[in-house]
């Protein structure tokens, strides 16, 4: 458990991704080798939607998104990272009291100014229990360390809340070119391959159209933060670009019970 002002230790190293730094670097390199390259000259987006399964399953799809922000290394200094709660019930949004999150690649500092501003919102609180075992945020950190280098992060576990609450958080922390928003979510869960493909195709079409109301709770495990991002982007008239869509049946799993993954750039 994290102590206030301390370090939130890596909880899923050795499970979702390798625990040894050298093996982790190889796994990330392999993910980028299998990623879909962006169009030449594509500008860095304001926000990304990325999956959060084990790297062997969704790492390449996540890498397809992170390639889009790689040119902004040195410009991006802060990442607002939103993901769903998998381990504990949660209403509203939870921040960690930790000053850093650990990965096998080192420490990622928490942006204390962003945390203070977020905590002024009524739907946001400190809840270390929500963060202690949550993988949806942790699996993004090694990618961020690799692609963006020394950036600070505000990790936010998003539980059940109205879309307007997530929009209010994003409005507060939207920032300029120095800030990127990352929403961590997988798509459909545990359908047969053909059904999953059809379900995810519909969901991704809603995401591409910035239709927050078109993403149901069962369409994406991170539906709450995803709907918030789509609503915030729509209000700002930002475009969304689908970068990659696959599922575990395409990567490292069977096709009887698959999980869907999508990578989207916004802005």
N, C-alpha and C positions, 0 to 999 in steps of 0.2 A: 504494500500500500504506500502511496506517495505521502510524504510528510510536507506540510506547507513550506514553500520556499525551496523544496528539494528537487529531486530528479524522479520523474516517472520512469521506472525501468521498462525495458522491452519485455512484452508479455508473450509475443507469438514468434519470436526469433527461434528458429529450429523447427517451426511448424509451418507457418505460412511462407516463410522465406528462410534462407540459410542463416545460421547463427555465427558462422565464422566469417570474418570480413573478406577474406580472399574468395571464399565460395559465394558470398553475397554479391561481390563485384562481378563475378563471372555470370551469376544468374541475371543480374541487371543487363550486362552486356549481351547475353543471349536474348533477352527480351527485346532489346533495341534491334538486334539482328533480324528478328522476326516481326518487327513493327512495320506499319504502313507509312512510308515516307510522306511528308507534307509536300504540297506543291512548291516549287522553287519561288522564293520571294514572298511567301505567305507571311503576313505580319503576325506578331505574337498576339494571341487573344487575351481578353480580359479575364476569362474564366474557362475552366475545364470541367468536364464530367468524366470520371475515371472509375474503373471497377476496383474491387478490393479482395478478390479471392487469392488463394495461394498463387505464387508467381508462375508455377508451371501451368496453371490454368488460365490466368488472366493477365499475366505480366506483359505479354506482347501487346495486348489491347491497351493497357495502361501506358506502355511506352509510346504507342501511336499518338496519344494525347501529349505526353511530356515532350516529345520532339517539337511540338509547336511552340513551346515556351523556351526551348534551349537557346535561341538567339537572344533572348532577353536576360541571359545570365549577366550579372553585374548591374542591371537596371532594376530588376525585381528584388526587393529587399524584404518583403513581407508576404506571407501566404496565409490567407484566411481559409482554413481547412474544415469543412463540414462533412459529417458522416452520421449514419444512423446508429442507434443503440441495439446491440445484439444480446447483451448479457443480463442487463437489469432493466426493470420497467422505468420509464422516464417520461415525465410531462415537462414540456418546455425544453430549454437548451442548457447544457451543462458545460462549464469550463473546468479546467484542472487548476489546482493551487500550485502545481509544480512550476519551477522556473525554467525547466528544461525537460525534454523527452530524450531518452537514450535509445540508440540503435547500435548495432555492431560497427557502424561507421563513425560513431561518435555522438556528441550531444547536439540536439537542435534546440535553440533557445526559444522560449515562449515570449511573445511580444507583450510586455507588461502594459504598455500604453493602450494597445488594442483591447487587452483584457479589462482594464479599468473602464474604458468607454463602453464596452459590451455589458459590463455588470450594471451600468446605469439603466439598462432596459429591464422592464418588469418580468420578462419571460426568461431571463438569463440568470443563472446562479452558479456557485461553485459546488461541484459534486465529484469528488475523486473516485467514488465507487463506480460511477458511470464510465470513467476512463480506465480503471485499473486493468481490465481484461479486454477492452474494446480493440478489435483488430482493424476496423474500417478506416481509422485514422492512422494507426501505426504503420500499416503496410505502405502508405504513401511516403513516409519520411525518407527511407533510403533512396527512392527515386528523386525526391526533392533535393537531397544532399548531393546526389550525383549530377543532376541537371543544372541546378541553380546555385550550388555551393553554399556559402555562408549566409543563409537567410533566417529570419525569425518567423515563427509560425504561431497562429492562434488556433489551436485545435478545439473544435466545438462538436460535442455529441448532441445531435438533434433528436429529441424524442417526439412524442405526440404534441403538436401545436398547430395553430392556424398558420396559413401561408403568410399572412400579414406580419406575424412575429418574425419569421425568417427574413422577410423583405426589410423590416425595420433594422435588423442586425446588419444586413448587407448594406443598407443605405448608410449606416453609421460608419462602416469600415471600408467602403468601396474604394476610396483613395484614388490615386492616379496611376501612372505607369509603373510606380514602385510596388504596387500591390496586385496580386493575382488571387482569384477565388478558385478553390478546388472543391468540387462536390464529389464525394466518394459513394458510389452506389453500384450494385449489380442489378441485373434486370430480372427476368422471370426465373422461377426456381422449381426444379424437379419435375418438369414436364418431359415427355418424349421429344426427341430431336425436332421432328417436323412441326409439332405443335409449338414448341419453344420458338422456333424460327418465325412462325407466323405471329405469335404474341409479341415478340421483341421488335419485329418489323413495324407493327402498329404503334408500339410505345415510342420507338425512335422517331417515327413520323410526327407524333405529337410533340416530342422534344424539339425536333428541328423547326417546327412551326411555333415554338414557344407557347404551347397550349398547356399551361400548368394544370388546368382543370381536367385535361385529358389523361393525366398520369394517375392511375389508381393506386391504392395502397399495396395491391398484390402485383402490380406491374414492375415495381422496383423496390428493393428493400430500403433504399434511401429516398423514398417518395417524398417525405416531408422536406428535407433540404433541397431536393431536386425541384420541387414545385416552387419553393422560394426563389431559387436562382432563375427559373424560367419567368416568373412574374417580375422580378427585378430587371431582367434583361428586356422583357417586352416593354416595360415602362420607359426604358432608355432607347428603344428602337434599335437594339443590337441584333445582328444576325447570328444564327447558330449553324454550324457546319458539322455534319456527321463524318467522323474520321475513320471509324473502324467498328464493326459489329461482328462478334463471334460468340460462340458458347463453348462450354467445356467439352462438348462432343466434337468440336473442331480442333481442340488443343490437346488435352491430356486425359480425357475421360471417355466413358462409354456414352451411348446415345439413348439410353433408357430413362435416365433421370439427369437432365442437364441443367446448368445454370447459365444464364445469358449475361453477356458483357458488352458494354458500349463505350466508345470514346467520342466525346463531342467537344468542339471548341465554340465558345460564345464570345462575340465581339471581334 
